[in-house]
Amino acid sequence: MHRFIPALIVLTAAMAPWTEARAQAQAERIAVGRTVAESWCANCHLVGRRAQGPAGDAAPPFAAVAALPSTTEMSLRAFLRTPHSRMPDYQLSQNELDGVVAYILSLR
C-alpha cells in the first residue's frame, strides 16, 4: 500500500493547476451571473443570499429558488430559455446564461 502513496502525491500535484483553473473559471461565471442578476433580475427578484429591496412577492428570491430540491443546472437552463408570461424575455447570451445559472446554484 505504501508504494502507491508517491504516485498519489504526484497525481494530486499534477491535478492542482487544473483544479485551480477550474475554480477560477467557476468564480468568473458566478461573477458574471451576479452582475446580470443585479442589473436585470433584481427588478423583480431578491438576488442575494440576504438581499433586501423592492422585489415583490410575485417573483421568488434567488436563494429560495436555489434551495428547492428540483433546482438543478438543467432545470435552470430550461426555465431561463423558455418564455414566461410574467417574466421579461431577456435574450441571454450563452455566457450570461452560464453565469446566472452558476450564480443561483452558488446561493445554496
C-alpha positions as a Markdown table, in Angstrom:
| # | Residue | x | y | z |
|---|---|---|---|---|
| 1 | Met | 0.0 | 0.0 | 0.0 |
| 2 | His | 2.8 | 2.4 | 0.8 |
| 3 | Arg | 4.2 | 2.1 | -2.7 |
| 4 | Phe | 1.1 | 3.8 | -4.1 |
| 5 | Ile | 1.5 | 6.9 | -1.9 |
| 6 | Pro | 4.2 | 8.6 | -4.1 |
| 7 | Ala | 2.0 | 8.0 | -7.2 |
| 8 | Leu | -1.0 | 9.6 | -5.4 |
| 9 | Ile | 1.1 | 12.6 | -4.4 |
| 10 | Val | 2.3 | 13.0 | -8.0 |
| 11 | Leu | -1.2 | 12.7 | -9.3 |
| 12 | Thr | -2.6 | 15.2 | -6.8 |
| 13 | Ala | 0.2 | 17.7 | -7.6 |
| 14 | Ala | -0.4 | 17.3 | -11.3 |
| 15 | Met | -4.1 | 18.0 | -10.9 |
| 16 | Ala | -3.7 | 21.1 | -8.7 |
| 17 | Pro | -3.3 | 23.6 | -11.6 |
| 18 | Trp | -6.3 | 22.1 | -13.4 |
| 19 | Thr | -8.4 | 22.3 | -10.3 |
| 20 | Glu | -7.3 | 25.9 | -9.6 |
| 21 | Ala | -8.1 | 26.9 | -13.2 |
| 22 | Arg | -11.5 | 25.3 | -13.0 |
| 23 | Ala | -12.3 | 27.0 | -9.7 |
| 24 | Gln | -11.2 | 30.4 | -11.2 |
| 25 | Ala | -13.4 | 29.8 | -14.2 |
| 26 | Gln | -16.4 | 29.0 | -12.0 |
| 27 | Ala | -15.7 | 32.1 | -9.9 |
| 28 | Glu | -15.7 | 34.2 | -13.1 |
| 29 | Arg | -19.0 | 32.6 | -14.2 |
| 30 | Ile | -20.6 | 33.4 | -10.8 |
| 31 | Ala | -19.4 | 37.0 | -11.0 |
| 32 | Val | -20.9 | 37.4 | -14.5 |
| 33 | Gly | -24.2 | 35.9 | -13.2 |
| 34 | Arg | -24.3 | 38.2 | -10.2 |
| 35 | Thr | -23.8 | 41.2 | -12.4 |
| 36 | Val | -26.6 | 40.1 | -14.7 |
| 37 | Ala | -28.8 | 39.3 | -11.8 |
| 38 | Glu | -28.2 | 42.7 | -10.1 |
| 39 | Ser | -28.7 | 44.5 | -13.5 |
| 40 | Trp | -31.8 | 42.7 | -14.8 |
| 41 | Cys | -33.3 | 40.3 | -12.3 |
| 42 | Ala | -33.2 | 42.5 | -9.2 |
| 43 | Asn | -36.1 | 44.5 | -10.6 |
| 44 | Cys | -38.4 | 41.6 | -9.6 |
| 45 | His | -36.3 | 39.1 | -7.5 |
| 46 | Leu | -34.2 | 39.4 | -4.4 |
| 47 | Val | -31.0 | 38.2 | -5.9 |
| 48 | Gly | -28.5 | 37.8 | -3.0 |
| 49 | Arg | -28.5 | 35.5 | 0.0 |
| 50 | Arg | -29.5 | 38.2 | 2.4 |
| 51 | Ala | -30.8 | 40.7 | -0.2 |
| 52 | Gln | -33.4 | 43.2 | 0.8 |
| 53 | Gly | -35.1 | 45.6 | -1.6 |
| 54 | Pro | -38.0 | 46.4 | -3.7 |
| 55 | Ala | -38.7 | 43.0 | -5.2 |
| 56 | Gly | -42.3 | 41.9 | -4.7 |
| 57 | Asp | -44.0 | 38.7 | -3.7 |
| 58 | Ala | -44.6 | 37.6 | -7.3 |
| 59 | Ala | -41.0 | 36.6 | -8.0 |
| 60 | Pro | -39.2 | 34.2 | -5.7 |
| 61 | Pro | -35.9 | 35.2 | -4.1 |
| 62 | Phe | -32.9 | 33.5 | -5.9 |
| 63 | Ala | -31.8 | 31.9 | -2.6 |
| 64 | Ala | -35.3 | 30.2 | -2.3 |
| 65 | Val | -35.0 | 29.0 | -5.9 |
| 66 | Ala | -31.5 | 27.6 | -5.2 |
| 67 | Ala | -32.9 | 25.8 | -2.1 |
| 68 | Leu | -35.6 | 23.9 | -4.0 |
| 69 | Pro | -34.7 | 20.2 | -4.4 |
| 70 | Ser | -35.9 | 20.4 | -8.0 |
| 71 | Thr | -33.4 | 23.2 | -8.9 |
| 72 | Thr | -30.6 | 21.8 | -11.0 |
| 73 | Glu | -28.3 | 23.2 | -13.6 |
| 74 | Met | -30.5 | 21.6 | -16.3 |
| 75 | Ser | -33.8 | 22.8 | -14.8 |
| 76 | Leu | -32.5 | 26.4 | -14.5 |
| 77 | Arg | -31.2 | 26.4 | -18.1 |
| 78 | Ala | -34.6 | 25.1 | -19.4 |
| 79 | Phe | -36.5 | 27.6 | -17.3 |
| 80 | Leu | -34.4 | 30.6 | -18.4 |
| 81 | Arg | -34.6 | 29.6 | -22.1 |
| 82 | Thr | -38.4 | 29.3 | -22.0 |
| 83 | Pro | -40.5 | 32.4 | -22.4 |
| 84 | His | -42.9 | 33.1 | -19.4 |
| 85 | Ser | -45.8 | 35.5 | -19.5 |
| 86 | Arg | -44.8 | 37.2 | -16.2 |
| 87 | Met | -41.1 | 37.3 | -16.8 |
| 88 | Pro | -39.3 | 39.6 | -19.4 |
| 89 | Asp | -37.9 | 37.7 | -22.3 |
| 90 | Tyr | -34.3 | 38.6 | -21.8 |
| 91 | Gln | -32.2 | 37.2 | -24.6 |
| 92 | Leu | -29.3 | 36.0 | -22.5 |
| 93 | Ser | -26.1 | 35.2 | -24.3 |
| 94 | Gln | -24.5 | 31.8 | -23.6 |
| 95 | Asn | -22.0 | 33.5 | -21.2 |
| 96 | Glu | -24.8 | 35.3 | -19.4 |
| 97 | Leu | -26.9 | 32.2 | -19.1 |
| 98 | Asp | -24.0 | 30.2 | -17.8 |
| 99 | Gly | -23.3 | 32.9 | -15.3 |
| 100 | Val | -26.9 | 33.3 | -14.0 |
| 101 | Val | -27.2 | 29.5 | -13.6 |
| 102 | Ala | -23.8 | 29.3 | -11.7 |
| 103 | Tyr | -24.8 | 32.3 | -9.5 |
| 104 | Ile | -28.2 | 30.9 | -8.5 |
| 105 | Leu | -26.6 | 27.5 | -7.7 |
| 106 | Ser | -23.9 | 29.2 | -5.7 |
| 107 | Leu | -26.6 | 30.5 | -3.3 |
| 108 | Arg | -27.1 | 27.1 | -1.9 |
